[in-house]
Amino acid sequence: MSAMSFSLPTRFQSILRPSLALLAAGGTLCLLAGCNDDDTQAAASQTPFTLNLLHINDHHSHLAPATSTLTLNGTATQVEMGGFPRVTALAKQLAATQAHPLLLHAGDAITGDLYYTLFQGEADAALMNSLCFDAMVAGNHEFDSGDAGFRTFIDYLHNGDCQTPVLAANVVPEAGVSPLYPESGSLLQPYVIKAYGDERVGIIGIATGLKTQSSSSPDASTQFLDEASTAQQYIDALQAEGVNKIVLLSHYGYGEDMAMAAKLTGVDVIIDGDSHSLLGEGFSELGLNPAGPYPTETQDADGNKVCLAQAWQYADVLGELNVTFDGQGVVQGCSGTPHLLLGDSFKQKDAEGNYVALTGDALTALTTWVNDHPLLAIVPPDPAAQTLLTDYAGQVDALKADVIGQANEDLCLSRIPGDSRSALCDSAATRAHGADISNLVAQAFLAMSKDAQIAIQNAGGVRTDVAAGDISIGTAYTLLPFANTLTNLDMTGAEIRQVLNQAVDYAFNPDGSTGSYPYAAGLRFDVDRSRAEGARLFNIETRVKGSGEWVALDDSARYQVVTNSFTAQGKDNYLTFGTVSADGRAVDTYLDYAQSFVDYVKAQGSLSKPAEEDYSTQHFYDADGVLQQ
């Protein structure tokens, strides 16, 4: 078993990539007119073949395990879940028993935890290199610190023996301008070919374009091409060279990739990321909210079977997908398991309602039940990976352990009201008003900005629930992990109305991002998905800082609005914010937004859910115009 990867020194040679890759893989290449077509097919096997894909996505610098609550054998149980050393351990174990393993990362490796805040991708790369992925695709958050930040991560990733190829067929950094395109050639390859003897599998990387440009910070000169047409271009090129097993490694989203599959011909497998989709219908009995079956079977434009899989988030799940091809490279079937990675200790409530560790027969019985469950895996961490993590963890723990306040109850996360984003709360908890914690973040920003009267925060900038109990510095920086500052904007009421509708429309757009959904303080509104664009957010009222009553937004009045520096640039489709900034009506306070939340929690002492009248989304109507309650 061997792997080959290939990149060209300039983007203008892209048409030659499939031919040269064929030669690199040991195939026969016909370059002369009149050659026998059979020559280009020489490497294609005529025997059935099973590909064993092991994959993760969206680990977002969550390298250490976290405590979560699952329903195990019918009882709420606290468990230690995830952690990259468990990913490494199980992936190595499975790969050692499989004939044709292919190890893939579907993007968003970095940003989202203190491990990134402190180490800027070094820790993520070190843990990924404990495993050696065959390929990863560029996620949108790889660009959060621009092309230069992404280059730093790739340099860390390639600082060793693994040399994991980073794929993005539809991303074109400018030669000699972008740090991603040094003199030696682009660091982003369109595809790689993995060879298993005479069998070859093409892996094409597809990144989400509009979302990356709007919701992250790529360099202005970096181009993002259409996802579907670019994927088809490289599928056709690889097939022309006799590669008849095609995997899209795509950071585009579960729904978006199903829609893209229907437009393509020749795609066999899609390993997906971006949407943080938990697949596997059996997860419902564990108290989780799956988005569909694992794997999800769909069809391409010719009606051929396509196998799609995603592995949730935060190094909690390792996907194992087995795809069987006939002798002509046509998918005959797919099956597999999304392994939810657990530790070997469990806590359940005692008679006083306190979570206590199970021991004796109770522990033995539950351990047996977990071991028998097809989706659960008790996995000891890989020792070498754990040693790496421990070295980084000591530095992180020294900072994150400081307690700054208390959460009096679980503070639920959602983006759009009623989604399944929360790991603590079911969708009913956020159906009427959306996230508790995102509203509280907006309240913190309003309190910390001396000049602002109103605060607006995009949903995607708030990353986790906050569980009842201690709130630490680590909580704050996990909740608000990006390098943002608070920015004050001088706006009219009409501009506020416009930017809120821009954000909502983008959140509901299939090509947009749910992360643009607005949360606010000193501002409240109704949202109706069934209404026309530009008018979905309405009944806007303000209670500016220092006032005690809610009044209708005055389109002609001027307001001081605080937001984060990311949306202040017009990102996440907050386009009017960008216009206001360009007009010179923006003042960066240089207050770190996570530190501002830390200071707010310290001043408050404790946090509870907002009063019902203070939720920014007062009424939410679904796509059929039905009020959610």
C-alpha positions in Angstrom: 0.0 0.0 0.0 1.4 3.4 -0.9 0.1 7.0 -1.3 1.1 9.5 -4.0 0.4 13.2 -4.0 1.2 15.8 -6.5 1.2 19.6 -6.9 2.3 21.9 -9.7 4.6 25.0 -9.4 2.0 27.3 -11.1 -1.7 27.3 -11.4 -1.4 27.6 -15.2 -0.3 24.0 -15.4 -3.6 22.6 -13.9 -4.6 20.9 -17.1 -1.6 18.6 -16.8 -2.2 17.5 -13.2 -4.3 14.4 -14.0 -1.8 13.1 -16.6 1.3 13.7 -14.4 -0.5 12.2 -11.4 -1.2 9.1 -13.4 2.5 8.7 -14.2 3.4 9.3 -10.6 1.0 6.5 -9.6 2.7 4.1 -12.0 0.0 4.2 -14.7 0.4 4.4 -18.5 0.0 7.8 -20.1 -0.8 8.2 -23.8 0.2 11.6 -25.2 0.3 10.9 -28.9 -2.6 11.2 -31.3 -3.9 7.9 -32.4 -2.8 6.0 -29.3 -5.0 3.1 -28.3 -7.6 4.3 -25.7 -6.9 1.1 -23.8 -3.5 2.5 -22.7 -5.1 5.2 -20.6 -7.2 2.5 -18.8 -4.4 0.1 -18.1 -4.2 0.9 -14.4 -8.0 0.3 -13.9 -8.7 -3.0 -12.2 -11.5 -5.2 -13.3 -12.1 -6.8 -9.9 -14.4 -5.6 -7.1 -12.7 -3.3 -4.5 -13.7 -2.1 -1.0 -12.4 1.3 0.2 -12.2 1.8 4.0 -12.5 5.5 4.8 -11.7 6.9 8.3 -12.6 10.5 8.7 -13.1 13.5 11.0 -14.0 17.1 10.5 -14.5 20.4 12.3 -12.4 19.5 15.3 -11.8 23.3 15.8 -8.7 22.9 18.1 -10.8 20.8 20.5 -7.9 18.5 21.3 -8.8 17.5 24.9 -11.8 15.5 25.9 -14.8 17.2 27.4 -17.5 16.2 29.8 -20.9 15.6 28.2 -24.2 14.2 29.2 -25.7 11.3 27.2 -28.7 9.0 27.8 -27.1 5.6 28.4 -29.4 2.6 28.8 -32.2 5.1 29.5 -30.5 7.2 32.2 -28.8 10.6 32.0 -25.1 9.9 32.3 -22.1 12.1 32.4 -19.2 10.9 30.3 -15.8 12.0 29.1 -16.2 12.3 25.3 -13.7 12.9 22.5 -10.2 14.1 22.6 -7.7 13.8 19.7 -5.6 11.0 21.4 -8.8 8.8 21.2 -9.2 9.7 17.5 -5.6 8.6 16.9 -5.9 5.4 18.9 -9.1 4.1 17.2 -8.0 5.2 13.7 -4.7 3.4 14.1 -6.5 0.3 15.4 -9.1 0.3 12.6 -6.5 1.0 9.8 -4.4 -1.9 11.0 -7.2 -4.3 10.3 -8.4 -2.8 7.0 -7.2 -3.7 3.5 -7.5 -0.3 2.0 -7.6 2.5 4.6 -8.0 6.1 3.6 -7.6 8.7 6.4 -9.2 12.1 5.7 -9.9 15.4 7.5 -12.8 17.4 6.1 -11.6 20.8 7.3 -11.9 23.4 10.1 -9.0 21.9 12.0 -8.2 25.2 13.7 -9.8 28.0 15.8 -12.4 27.4 18.5 -10.5 26.6 21.6 -7.6 27.9 23.8 -5.3 25.4 22.1 -5.5 27.7 19.1 -5.5 30.9 21.0 -2.2 30.0 22.6 -0.5 28.0 19.9 -1.9 29.3 16.6 -2.2 25.8 15.0 1.0 24.3 16.3 -0.8 22.0 18.8 -3.4 21.0 16.2 -0.8 20.1 13.7 1.2 18.1 16.2 -1.8 16.0 17.2 -2.9 15.5 13.5 0.7 14.3 12.8 0.3 11.7 15.4 -1.9 10.0 12.9 -0.8 11.1 9.4 -3.9 11.9 7.4 -3.8 11.0 3.7 -5.4 14.4 2.9 -7.3 17.3 4.5 -9.4 20.0 2.8 -9.3 23.7 3.5 -12.1 24.7 5.8 -13.5 28.3 6.0 -12.0 28.8 9.5 -8.5 27.9 8.2 -8.7 31.4 6.7 -9.8 33.2 10.0 -6.3 34.9 10.3 -6.0 35.4 6.5 -3.8 33.5 4.1 -0.8 34.1 6.3 -2.5 32.4 9.3 -3.4 29.4 7.1 0.2 29.3 5.8 1.4 29.2 9.4 -0.8 26.2 10.2 0.3 24.4 7.0 4.0 25.0 7.9 3.3 23.4 11.3 1.5 20.5 9.6 4.4 19.9 7.2 7.0 20.1 10.0 7.6 16.3 10.2 7.2 13.1 8.2 3.5 13.1 7.5 3.4 16.0 4.9 -0.4 15.8 4.8 -1.6 17.2 1.4 -4.0 20.2 1.9 -6.6 20.2 -0.8 -8.8 23.0 -2.3 -9.5 22.6 -6.0 -11.7 25.7 -6.1 -9.3 28.0 -4.1 -6.7 29.9 -6.2 -4.3 32.0 -4.1 -2.4 34.6 -6.2 1.1 33.5 -7.2 3.8 35.6 -5.5 1.2 37.6 -3.5 -0.6 35.2 -1.2 1.5 33.5 1.5 -0.2 30.3 0.3 1.6 30.6 -3.1 5.3 30.9 -2.5 7.9 30.5 -5.3 7.8 26.7 -4.9 4.2 26.6 -5.9 0.7 26.7 -4.3 0.4 25.0 -1.0 -3.2 24.1 -1.9 -3.5 21.1 -4.2 -6.6 20.3 -6.2 -6.5 16.6 -5.5 -4.3 13.6 -4.7 -4.3 10.0 -5.9 -4.0 7.2 -3.4 -2.7 3.9 -4.9 -3.4 0.5 -3.5 -1.4 -1.7 -5.8 -3.1 -1.3 -9.2 -6.1 0.4 -7.7 -6.2 4.2 -7.6 -8.6 6.5 -5.8 -8.8 10.2 -6.6 -9.5 12.6 -3.7 -10.6 16.0 -4.8 -10.8 18.9 -2.3 -13.7 21.3 -2.4 -13.9 24.3 0.0 -17.0 26.4 0.7 -16.5 29.6 -1.3 -19.1 32.3 -0.5 -19.1 31.4 3.2 -15.3 31.6 3.4 -15.2 35.0 1.7 -18.0 36.4 3.8 -17.5 34.6 7.1 -13.7 34.3 7.3 -10.8 36.5 6.3 -9.0 35.2 3.2 -6.8 37.6 1.3 -8.7 39.8 -1.2 -6.5 38.4 -4.1 -7.4 34.8 -3.3 -10.1 33.5 -5.7 -12.9 31.0 -4.8 -14.4 29.2 -7.8 -17.8 27.5 -8.1 -17.9 24.3 -6.0 -19.9 22.1 -8.4 -18.3 23.1 -11.7 -14.8 22.8 -10.2 -15.6 19.4 -8.8 -16.9 18.2 -12.2 -13.8 19.6 -14.0 -11.5 17.4 -11.9 -13.8 14.4 -11.9 -13.7 14.5 -15.7 -10.0 14.9 -15.8 -9.3 12.0 -13.4 -11.7 9.7 -15.2 -10.1 10.6 -18.5 -6.9 9.2 -17.1 -8.4 5.9 -15.9 -9.1 6.8 -12.2 -12.6 5.5 -11.8 -13.0 5.8 -8.0 -13.6 9.4 -7.0 -13.9 10.8 -3.5 -14.9 14.5 -2.9 -13.3 15.7 0.4 -15.6 18.6 0.9 -16.0 21.4 3.4 -19.3 22.6 2.1 -22.0 21.3 4.4 -24.3 18.3 4.6 -27.3 19.7 2.7 -25.1 21.6 0.2 -23.1 18.5 -0.6 -26.3 16.4 -1.2 -27.5 19.2 -3.6 -24.1 19.3 -5.3 -24.0 15.5 -5.7 -27.2 15.7 -7.8 -25.5 18.1 -10.2 -22.4 15.9 -10.7 -21.6 12.8 -12.8 -18.9 10.4 -11.7 -18.7 11.2 -8.0 -18.7 8.1 -5.8 -18.1 9.3 -2.2 -18.4 12.6 -0.4 -16.6 13.0 2.9 -18.2 16.2 4.3 -17.6 18.9 6.8 -18.7 22.5 7.8 -22.2 21.9 9.0 -21.3 19.9 12.1 -23.9 17.3 11.2 -24.2 14.3 13.4 -25.2 11.3 11.2 -26.5 8.0 12.5 -30.1 7.7 13.4 -29.3 5.5 16.5 -27.9 8.6 18.2 -31.5 9.7 19.1 -31.7 7.1 21.9 -28.5 8.6 23.3 -30.2 12.0 23.7 -28.5 13.5 20.6 -30.0 15.1 17.5 -28.9 13.3 14.3 -29.3 15.1 11.0 -29.7 11.9 9.0 -28.4 8.4 8.5 -24.8 7.2 8.4 -23.9 6.9 5.7 -26.4 8.9 3.7 -27.0 7.4 0.3 -27.9 9.8 -2.5 -27.6 9.9 -6.3 -25.6 11.8 -8.9 -27.0 13.4 -12.0 -27.0 10.0 -13.8 -28.8 8.2 -11.0 -25.7 6.4 -9.7 -25.3 5.8 -6.0 -23.2 8.3 -4.0 -22.2 7.6 -0.4 -22.0 10.7 1.9 -20.6 10.8 5.4 -19.7 13.4 8.1 -18.4 12.9 11.6 -20.0 15.6 13.7 -17.5 17.9 15.5 -14.7 18.5 18.1 -12.9 15.1 17.7 -15.9 13.4 19.3 -16.7 11.1 16.4 -14.5 9.0 14.1 -16.3 8.0 11.0 -15.7 4.6 9.5 -17.2 4.2 6.0 -16.7 1.2 3.8 -17.6 1.6 0.1 -17.7 -1.4 -2.3 -17.0 -0.8 -6.0 -17.6 -3.3 -8.9 -14.8 -3.9 -11.5 -15.8 -0.8 -13.4 -15.6 1.5 -10.4 -19.3 1.8 -9.9 -20.5 2.0 -6.3 -22.3 -1.2 -5.3 -22.9 -0.4 -1.6 -21.7 1.5 1.4 -22.0 0.9 5.1 -20.2 2.0 8.3 -20.2 3.3 11.8 -19.8 6.8 13.3 -17.9 5.9 16.4 -18.7 8.2 19.4 -15.5 8.2 21.4 -15.8 7.7 25.2 -13.7 7.3 28.3 -14.3 4.4 30.7 -15.8 6.3 33.7 -19.5 7.2 34.1 -21.5 9.4 36.5 -25.2 9.3 37.2 -27.4 11.1 39.7 -27.7 9.8 43.3 -30.7 10.2 45.5 -29.8 13.8 46.3 -29.6 14.6 42.5 -25.7 14.8 42.5 -23.7 13.2 39.7 -21.5 10.5 41.3 -19.1 8.0 39.7 -20.5 4.5 39.1 -18.6 1.6 40.7 -18.9 -2.1 41.2 -21.8 -3.9 39.5 -23.4 -0.7 38.3 -20.2 0.3 36.5 -19.8 -3.2 35.0 -23.4 -3.4 33.8 -23.2 0.0 32.1 -19.8 -0.7 30.6 -21.2 -3.9 29.1 -24.2 -2.0 27.7 -21.9 0.7 26.1 -19.6 -1.9 24.6 -22.6 -3.6 23.0 -23.9 -0.4 21.5 -23.0 -0.1 17.8 -22.3 3.6 17.9 -20.3 3.9 21.2 -16.6 3.1 21.6 -14.7 3.2 24.9 -11.2 4.1 23.6 -8.1 4.5 25.7 -6.0 7.5 24.4 -3.1 6.8 22.2 0.0 7.1 24.5 2.2 9.1 22.2 -0.6 11.5 21.2 -1.6 11.8 24.9 2.0 12.8 25.7 1.9 15.5 23.1 -1.4 16.8 24.4 -0.2 16.8 28.0 2.7 19.0 27.1 0.4 21.6 25.6 -2.4 21.1 28.1 -0.2 22.2 31.1 0.1 25.7 29.6 -3.6 25.9 28.7 -4.8 24.7 32.1 -2.8 27.3 33.9 -4.8 30.0 32.2 -8.2 28.4 31.8 -8.8 27.2 35.3 -9.4 30.6 36.8 -13.1 30.8 37.8 -14.7 34.2 37.1 -18.3 33.6 37.9 -21.3 31.2 38.0 -24.0 30.1 35.5 -27.2 29.6 37.6 -28.6 27.2 34.9 -27.7 25.7 31.6 -27.4 28.5 29.0 -28.3 27.0 25.6 -26.7 27.6 22.3 -28.4 27.8 18.9 -27.9 29.8 15.7 -31.4 29.9 14.2 -34.1 29.4 16.8 -35.0 25.8 17.3 -31.9 24.3 15.5 -30.1 21.3 17.0 -26.8 23.1 17.7 -26.9 22.7 21.4 -25.1 19.9 23.2 -27.0 20.5 26.4 -30.5 21.4 25.4 -33.1 20.0 23.0 -34.4 22.1 20.1 -37.6 22.9 22.0 -35.5 25.0 24.5 -34.5 27.5 21.8 -37.5 27.3 19.5 -39.2 30.5 20.6 -36.3 32.9 21.1 -33.1 31.3 20.0 -29.9 31.0 22.1 -29.7 32.1 25.7 -25.9 32.5 25.7 -25.8 34.5 22.5 -28.2 37.1 24.0 -26.0 37.3 27.1 -22.9 37.8 25.0 -24.6 40.8 23.3 -25.6 42.1 26.7 -21.9 41.8 27.9 -20.7 43.7 24.9 -23.3 46.5 25.4 -22.2 46.8 29.0 -18.5 46.8 28.2 -18.6 49.4 25.5 -18.9 52.8 27.1 -20.3 54.6 24.1 -22.7 52.0 22.6 -26.4 52.1 23.0 -27.2 48.9 21.2 -25.2 45.6 20.7 -25.4 43.2 17.7 -23.6 39.9 17.6 -23.6 37.2 14.9 -24.7 33.8 16.0 -21.6 32.1 14.5 -19.2 34.0 16.7 -20.7 32.3 19.8 -19.5 28.7 19.8 -20.7 26.7 22.8 -23.4 26.2 25.4 -22.5 27.2 29.0 -23.4 24.6 31.5 -24.7 25.4 35.0 -21.8 25.8 37.4 -18.5 27.5 37.3 -17.6 29.9 34.5 -13.9 30.1 34.0 -11.6 32.0 31.7 -11.4 28.9 29.6 -15.2 28.9 29.3 -15.1 32.5 27.9 -12.3 31.8 25.4 -14.0 28.6 24.2 -17.3 30.5 23.9 -15.6 33.4 22.0 -12.5 31.9 20.4 -11.7 34.3 17.6 -9.3 37.3 17.5 -12.0 39.9 17.5 -12.3 43.3 19.2 -15.4 45.4 20.0 -16.1 48.0 17.4 -18.5 50.9 17.7 -20.5 52.1 14.7 -22.5 55.3 14.2 -25.6 54.2 12.4 -29.1 55.4 11.5 -32.2 53.4 12.4 -32.7 52.7 8.8 -29.2 51.2 8.5 -29.8 49.0 11.5 -33.0 47.7 10.0 -31.2 47.1 6.7 -28.2 45.2 8.3 -30.4 43.0 10.4 -32.4 41.9 7.4 -29.2 41.3 5.4 -28.0 39.1 8.3 -31.3 37.2 8.5 -31.6 36.7 4.8 -28.0 35.3 4.6 -28.8 32.9 7.5 -31.7 31.5 5.6 -29.9 31.3 2.2 -28.7 27.8 1.4 -25.5 29.3 0.0 -25.1 31.6 3.1 -24.4 30.8 6.7 -26.6 30.2 9.7 -23.8 31.9 11.7 -25.1 35.3 10.4 -28.3 35.1 12.4 -28.4 38.3 14.6 -28.5 38.5 18.4 -28.7 41.8 20.2 -29.0 43.8 23.4 -31.0 46.9 23.6 -32.8 45.8 20.5 -35.6 43.2 19.9 -37.6 42.1 16.8 -39.8 39.5 15.2 -38.5 37.2 12.4 -40.7 35.4 9.8 -38.9 33.0 7.4 -42.0 33.0 5.1 -41.7 36.7 4.3 -39.9 38.1 1.4 -36.2 38.9 1.5 -35.5 42.3 3.1 -38.6 42.2 5.2 -38.2 39.0 7.3 -37.0 40.9 10.4 -39.6 43.5 11.5 -41.3 45.0 14.6 -38.0 46.3 15.7 -37.9 48.0 19.1 -35.0 49.6 21.0 -34.3 50.1 24.7 -31.1 52.0 24.4 -28.6 51.9 27.3 -29.8 54.3 30.0 -33.5 54.0 29.0 -36.1 52.0 30.8 -38.7 51.4 28.1 -39.0 49.7 24.7 -39.9 52.0 21.8 -40.1 51.5 18.0 -36.8 51.9 16.1 -36.6 55.4 14.6 -35.3 55.1 11.0 -34.1 58.7 11.1 -32.4 58.7 14.5 -28.8 57.9 15.0 -27.6 55.1 17.3 -24.2 53.9 18.6 -24.0 50.2 17.9 -21.3 47.9 19.2 -20.4 44.7 17.3 -17.3 42.6 16.9 -14.6 43.7 14.5 -15.3 40.8 12.2 -18.9 41.8 11.4 -17.9 45.5 11.5 -16.0 44.8 8.3 -19.2 43.6 6.6 -18.5 39.9 7.0 -21.2 37.3 7.4 -23.3 39.5 5.1 -23.5 42.4 7.5 -22.9 44.5 4.5 -24.2 47.7 5.8 -21.8 47.5 8.7 -19.0 47.4 6.1 -20.4 50.4 4.4 -20.6 52.3 7.7 -17.0 51.4 8.4 -15.9 52.5 5.0 -17.6 55.8 5.6 -15.4 56.4 8.6 -18.2 55.9 11.1 -16.5 53.0 12.9 -14.2 53.2 16.0 -12.3 50.1 17.1 -12.2 50.0 20.9 -9.4 47.4 20.8 -11.2 45.6 23.6 -10.8 41.9 23.1 -14.2 40.4 22.8 -13.6 37.3 24.9 -11.9 39.4 27.6 -14.9 41.8 27.6 -17.1 38.8 28.4 -14.7 37.8 31.1 -14.9 41.3 32.6 -18.7 41.3 32.4 -19.0 37.9 34.1 -16.7 39.1 36.9 -18.8 42.2 37.4 -22.1 40.3 37.3 -20.9 37.4 39.5 -23.5 35.0 37.9 -25.5 34.6 34.8 -29.1 33.4 34.2 -31.3 33.2 31.1 -32.5 36.6 30.0 -35.9 37.8 31.0 -38.4 36.9 28.2 -38.8 40.5 27.2 -35.1 40.9 26.7 -34.5 38.2 24.1 -33.7 39.9 20.9 -35.9 37.4 18.9 -39.3 38.0 20.5 -41.3 36.0 18.0 -40.0 33.5 15.4 -42.2 32.1 12.5 -41.0 29.2 10.5 -40.9 28.8 6.7 -44.7 28.2 6.7 -45.4 31.3 8.7 -46.2 29.2 11.9 -45.2 30.9 15.2 -42.7 28.8 17.2 -43.4 28.5 20.9 
